Amino acid sequence: MLLVLAASTQLILLTELLLRRVLCVFIPARRAAVQRYADNSVLASLTAACLQTATLPMQACASLVGSLSRYFAVLLVAMLLFATLMVMSNSSVYAYSMLVRAYNTGVAPVVGSLKWLFVMMDFVFRAAVPLWNGLSYLATQILMRIVVPYTFDNGDVLPEL
């Protein structure tokens, strides 16, 4: 509980400092040029951090789209090259049989193994998710029905603790 009080005190202190900086920027006061520069610098850094945090999902999506588009472009070029070679080749049946043989020896076992892996994960998660939900519900109920009311009822005892 003492840790929560210390963290909330720190948060209140930092909020007060930030709000004082905001007031000093918008309300004209007699301040030195270095102090005004520091106020503006703090607000600019805060704004930049907030904008950076707000645009993280968009940056992640753009990165994912960029990676997938490069992968699909390479795949498309490889498919066009293979199709061109198949049309120009005299032994296209041999190439088809080699492609099917490579798929059966390389890709099909991996797909089968992944299928069994997902079945095993489903078996584990069907048992683990209800336990997790029950434990998290129990923790929230203990917090809401025991800890918080006790804290409000015995607020005068907390500083002594």
C-alpha positions in Angstrom: 0.0 0.0 0.0 2.9 2.3 0.7 4.2 1.7 -2.8 0.8 2.8 -4.2 0.9 6.0 -2.1 4.5 6.7 -3.2 3.6 6.2 -6.8 0.5 8.4 -6.6 2.5 11.1 -4.9 5.1 11.0 -7.7 2.3 11.2 -10.3 0.7 14.1 -8.6 4.1 15.9 -8.4 4.9 15.4 -12.0 1.4 16.5 -13.1 1.7 19.6 -11.0 5.1 20.4 -12.6 3.7 19.8 -16.1 0.6 22.0 -15.5 2.8 24.8 -14.1 4.9 24.7 -17.3 1.7 24.8 -19.4 0.4 27.8 -17.4 3.8 29.6 -17.7 3.6 29.2 -21.5 0.0 30.5 -21.9 -0.2 33.1 -19.1 2.2 36.0 -19.6 4.6 36.1 -16.7 8.0 37.7 -16.0 10.4 34.9 -16.7 13.9 34.8 -18.1 14.4 33.7 -21.7 16.0 30.5 -20.6 13.0 29.6 -18.5 10.6 30.3 -21.4 12.8 28.1 -23.6 12.8 25.3 -21.0 9.0 25.6 -20.8 8.6 25.4 -24.5 11.1 22.5 -24.7 9.2 20.5 -22.2 5.9 21.0 -23.9 7.4 20.2 -27.3 8.9 17.0 -26.0 5.6 16.0 -24.3 3.7 16.7 -27.6 6.2 14.7 -29.6 6.0 11.7 -27.2 2.2 11.8 -27.2 2.1 11.9 -31.0 4.7 9.1 -31.3 2.6 7.0 -29.0 -0.7 7.8 -30.7 0.7 6.8 -34.1 2.3 3.5 -33.1 -0.5 1.3 -34.4 -0.4 3.1 -37.7 3.4 2.7 -37.9 3.1 -1.0 -37.2 0.4 -1.4 -39.9 2.5 0.5 -42.4 5.6 -1.6 -41.6 3.6 -4.8 -42.0 2.1 -3.7 -45.3 5.5 -2.8 -46.6 7.0 -6.1 -45.6 4.1 -8.1 -47.1 4.1 -6.1 -50.3 7.9 -6.8 -50.8 7.3 -10.5 -50.1 4.4 -10.7 -52.6 6.3 -8.8 -55.2 9.2 -11.2 -55.0 6.7 -14.1 -55.1 4.9 -12.7 -58.1 8.2 -12.2 -60.0 9.2 -15.8 -59.2 5.9 -17.2 -60.3 6.1 -15.2 -63.6 9.6 -16.4 -64.2 8.5 -20.0 -63.5 5.5 -19.7 -65.8 7.6 -18.3 -68.6 10.1 -21.1 -68.2 7.3 -23.7 -68.2 5.9 -22.3 -71.4 9.2 -22.2 -73.2 10.4 -25.6 -71.9 10.0 -28.8 -73.9 9.8 -30.9 -70.7 7.1 -29.1 -68.7 5.7 -32.5 -67.4 9.0 -33.2 -65.7 9.0 -29.7 -64.2 5.5 -30.2 -62.8 6.4 -33.6 -61.4 9.5 -32.2 -59.7 7.4 -29.3 -58.3 4.8 -31.7 -56.9 7.6 -34.0 -55.5 9.2 -31.0 -53.8 5.9 -30.0 -52.2 5.2 -33.5 -51.0 8.6 -33.9 -49.4 9.1 -30.4 -48.1 5.9 -28.5 -47.5 3.3 -31.2 -46.7 5.1 -32.6 -43.6 5.4 -29.1 -42.2 1.7 -28.4 -42.8 0.9 -31.7 -41.1 3.1 -31.0 -38.1 1.6 -27.5 -37.8 -1.9 -29.0 -37.8 -1.0 -31.3 -34.9 0.7 -28.5 -33.1 -2.4 -26.4 -33.3 -4.6 -29.3 -32.1 -2.3 -29.7 -29.1 -2.3 -26.0 -28.4 -6.1 -26.0 -28.6 -6.2 -28.8 -26.0 -3.9 -26.9 -23.7 -5.8 -23.6 -24.1 -9.2 -25.1 -23.5 -8.0 -26.1 -20.1 -5.9 -23.0 -19.3 -8.3 -20.2 -20.4 -11.1 -21.0 -17.9 -8.5 -21.2 -15.1 -7.0 -17.9 -16.1 -10.5 -16.3 -16.3 -11.4 -17.7 -12.9 -8.2 -16.5 -11.2 -8.4 -13.0 -12.8 -12.1 -12.7 -11.7 -11.2 -13.8 -8.2 -8.3 -11.3 -8.0 -10.6 -8.4 -9.2 -13.3 -9.4 -6.7 -10.8 -9.5 -3.9 -9.5 -6.1 -4.9 -12.9 -4.5 -5.4 -14.8 -6.0 -2.4 -12.0 -6.3 0.2 -9.0 -4.1 -0.5 -10.6 -0.9 -1.7 -13.4 -0.8 0.9 -10.9 -1.5 3.7 -8.7 1.3 2.3 -11.6 3.8 2.4 -12.8 2.8 5.8 -9.4 2.9 7.4 -7.9 5.9 5.7 -6.6 7.3 9.0 -4.6 4.1 9.7 -2.8 4.1 6.4 -0.2 6.8 7.2 0.8 4.9 10.3 1.2 1.7 8.3 
